[in-house]
Amino acid sequence: MAKRSWAEPYKIKMVEPLRMTTQEERARAIREAGFNTFLLCSEDVYIDLLTDSGTSAMSDRQWAGMMLGDEAYAGSANYYHLEEAVAEVYGYKHLIPTHQGRGAEHILSRMCIKPGDVVLGNMYFTTTKAHQELAGARFVDVIGDAAHDAADLSPFKGNVDLKRVEAAIEKYGAARIAYLCLQCNVNMAGGQPVSVANVRAVSALCRKHDIKVFLDATRAVENAYFIKQREKGYADRSITSIVRELCSMTDGCTCSAKKDALVNIGGFLCVNDDALAEQARGLVVLFEGLHTYGGLAGRDMEAMAIGIRESVQEDHIRARIGQVEYLGRLVEEGGVPIVKPVGGHAVFVNASAMLPHIPREQFPAQALAAALYVESGVRAMERGAVSCGRDPDTGENIYPTLELIRLTVPRRVYTQAHMDVTAEAVIELYQRCGEVRGLRFTFEPKVLRFFQARFQQV
Ligand code: F0G
């Protein structure tokens, strides 16, 4: 059969030049940035795989939508368009727009958590847990063991372990459990999906004990794609119908629209309960903006409404996840230890396996991300002990099982050739990884330390 290559399902109408720096310039830049890739100037970065958050390329339709911004303070037409798109794809009753995901997390945490409560979740996410703790809760992880094992090939490594939920109910009592926060395509586990069957079982168990379930729908569309690929009975279902099914088993969601929904800024909170919606609309006015804009311009809401509908198109999602898979395959073929199966938004490189000579207290993943930047101009992100922070009770560093760097692929931004260059850089570094040195803090922020921390080489 003749060869049929794969190609991106779009063509490029506008380009943004990239700047390549010398290794010497990069060595200086990372020192000035305190060995933290978050503190680099983007102009000093060649291929930016720091995050898939807010870094998507918008389509011509979305840019056209930006020109239709209705910037009325109240009742903007774009709010109603967004409400329609969210109802169509996610299906919840009430929409409260927020400036981004953490705006929604803040409001949900404030409404549903009392000091002393516990929040259950399938692995923490940084901002989500920080808001839960700020509201006085303690986070209890109920994800299954597979999520902590980089080599486990289970198809749904994001799944909740029901026994852990039962054990938590037993230990804390259902009344103290504020809610269960169910993340789709679990970010810190490597972008690993949950199955519909698991969500159904979790939802039934929580309902039995009168515990609410809120979805972190940030990457629900990417999760739905994996369900379509891997879960029995879903191969012929549309992505939208799978997302709707996931949402239908929960009481509401928080969502960062900066990922799946293909916008540079935006987020939302959804709930089905009328009284909770009223309370949320009261809080959004205090912290974000009126309930019909939530900290966004009208044009941002229009771009989001269009982006939500584009995100569930089959050829888009296939290409999006296909590109991440492609990068994962190249890196793995080069012998580099990665989290498997490759997740939806990123390739996670196992830094502790790659740098066994650096002890955990010297933050191997942080050191690896810095070294990769110096080597190649590719910017990755630490997802290990620095991101995890300290135990709120003991003040000790928490060392999560996975000590990773994340090569996060923005949507519709880079080509296959950029993936080739990235893989070559990672593989080359792997061959010389004995030269990478550990790091120690010179400045450690109290909250979400990974964003602004500074280090020096040991
Ligand atoms: N939930 C998940 C699973 C996320 O990945 C993020 C953000 C948020 C919530 C918060 O949303 O940034 O819009 O306030 N993740 C980004 C990342 C920062 O790089 O993974 P936000």
Boltz pocket constraint, residues with backbone or C-beta under 6 A from the ligand:
constraints:
  - pocket:
      binder: B
      contacts: [[A, 50], [A, 51], [A, 52], [A, 53], [A, 100], [A, 101], [A, 102], [A, 103], [A, 125], [A, 127], [A, 128], [A, 183], [A, 184], [A, 185], [A, 187], [A, 216], [A, 218], [A, 219], [A, 255], [A, 256], [A, 257], [A, 258], [A, 266], [A, 267]]
      max_distance: 6.0
